[in-house]
C-alpha cells in the first residue's frame, strides 16, 4: 500500500502541531514510518487519505465497540445537535444515562460525568483522598491513568521505592505521594502498607491492563488487593476507561466478580465522543461537591452530544448482552488463528487475551507485568506491524497497547487477518 498523502499531511502537521499529532501514540515513534491519516470510518473499516481500506483493530482505542459510524448513535448525535451543542445547564438526558449506568454496573449508586478518562481518574483520586483524609496512593508500573501529574510516575530503584517523575513538569512533591508497585505482585503492594500505615488513601489499577499490551490479572491478584484495602481502610479504584462496558455490561467488576470502591469510565460511555465519568456507592459520592466538600467541576461535563451518543450506546449494550459473547468468540477465533500461524513459524511469542482485548508479544516468557512486557523483541514487533499494515490490517502502533475488537468485525475479516499474518510470516527472516 502507498501512503503519499498521509506523508504529505504529516509534514504539514509537524509545522503547527507538536510532533505532528495531538496524542503521542499516533506518531508511530515505537514502530517508525509515517502515521496514517484517516479520511473516514464505517463498521470495522478505516479509510485513509490515500484511498486504502484497513481492517481496524483499535476501535478508536476502545469506544467503537459497535463499530464506526453506528447508525443509531449517529442519529442520536444529529438529533441532539439540532437542539444545540452545549448549555452549561442540567438536562434530563444526564439523569437518564446515569440511571442506566447505575443499573448496569455493580456496586455503584451515583455517577459524575466529566470530559475525559484523565479527568475521571484525577477526580477519583481526589475524592478518595478527601473521603479517607489520607494523601498517598498506590499505582502500578505500566498502568496508565491519564496524564495528570500524580500518574506520570515510574519506579525508581525498583517497584518498592518511592516514585520518581518520568515527565518534566511533574514535581518531586507529587511523586512522593505516589507509590509504585508491580502488576500481579501482591508482595510489592503489601510492602507499601507496612512502610506507610494509615497513610494510603487508595490503590488505583487497570483491572485488566491495556497499556502494556493486554495483561489480565493472575488468579488471586485482584482478590488480594481487595483484602489489603479492606484491612487497611483504603479505597480500591478500578480504572475502567478501557474495560468499562466492554468486558461485560458491568465492566471488569462484573467480569472478575470483584467490587471496587470507585470506578472510572470513558471510551464506550461516550459512544465515540469525548467523555469520562467516575462512580461509587452513595456514601463515598456524598463527599463530592455540591453535596460535600471535595470539589470537582466542568463546564462541558454531561454535554448533550456526548450524553446522547453514550445513552444510545449503553442502551444498545444493555438490551443486547449477546454482543459480549460475540466479541469474546471473535477474539478467541483471532487468538487461535494467530497461535496456529506463529507456532508453525517457530518464533518466540506470547498472546494475552481477556474478552475483546488481546495482544501479541514477541517473547518466549509469560507476560504478566511491565518488565516482562518490555522483554519483548521490539524489532520483531516493528516488522510485524508494518507487514500487517501493508496487508490492510491496522493494529496498535506499539507493542504496549491492547487490540480492541468491535462487533462490526466479521469472521471473514478475522480470516483475512489470519491470511495476512501467514503472508507476513512467509517473508519473515
Buried (B, 14 or more C-beta within 10 A) or exposed (E): EEBEBBBBBBEEBEEEEEBBBEEEBBBBBBBEBBBBBBEEBBBBBBBBBBEBBBBBBBBBBBBBBBBBBBEBBBEBBEEBEEEEEEEEEEBEBBEBBBEBBBEBBBBBEBBBBBBBBBBBBBBBBBBBBBBBEBEBBBBBBBBBBBBBBBBBBBBBEEBBBBBBBEEEEBEEEBBBBBBBBBBBBBEBBBBBBEBBEEBBBBBBBBBBBBBBBBBBBBEEBBBBBBEBBEEBEBBBBBBBBBBBBBBBBBBBBBBBEBBBBBBBBBBBBBBBBBBBBBBBBEEBBBBBEEEBEBEBEBEBBBBBBBBBBBBBBBBBBBEEEEBBEBBBEBBBBBBEBBEEBBEEEEBBBBBBBBBBBBBBBBBEEEBBBBBBBBBBBBEBBBBBBBBBBBBBBBBBBBBBBBBBBBBBBEEEBBEBBBBBBBBBBEEEE
